[in-house]
Amino acid sequence: MTKFQVGDVVVLKSGGPRMTVTQTGLTHSRVECTWFTPNAEIQTAYISDSALVDNK
């Protein structure tokens, strides 16, 4: 079970863009994260929840 919920705003522990959690419950404790690039393009990645921190 992941520590994040859909709609949470997160960042990588190492930094990077603010991302929105868009799906949880994936294998290997991954969550789907979505964000916009500086060119307003939408990006999506599947990231281990242990690599993320809450960005309230």
N, C-alpha and C positions, 0 to 999 in steps of 0.2 A: 504494500500500500504506500502510495506517495504522500509526501508531506505538503504537497501543493494541491490547489483546487483550480478548476477552470475559472479563468478571469483574473487570477493572481498575476501581478506584474513582477517579473524576475530578471536577474542578470546572471551571467556566468561569474563564478567566484574570481576568475581572472580578469573580469571587466567585459566591456562590449556594450552593445545596444540594450535598451530596455525591451523586454519581450513579454508577450501575454501568453499564459498557459491556455491552450485551446483544446487539449485532450489529456486525460490521465488514464491510469489503469493499463498502460502498455507493458510489454514484457521487459524484464531486466530493470524495473523501476524507472523507466524512461517516461518523459512527458513530451507532448508535442508543444512547441513554442512557435509563435508567429510574431513578426516585427516588420517594420517598414525600413527600407534603405534610405539614404539621403536623397535618392532619386525618386522616392515615393513608390518603389516597387515592393510588393509584399514577398516575404521570405518565410519559409517554414523549416524547422529542423526538429529531430527527435533527440533529446538530450537526457542523460542520466540525471535524476533529481539530486544526486549527491554533488553534481558540478554546479548547482544553482543556489542562489540566495534570494530571499524576498527583497524586493525593492519598493517598499511602501512610500 
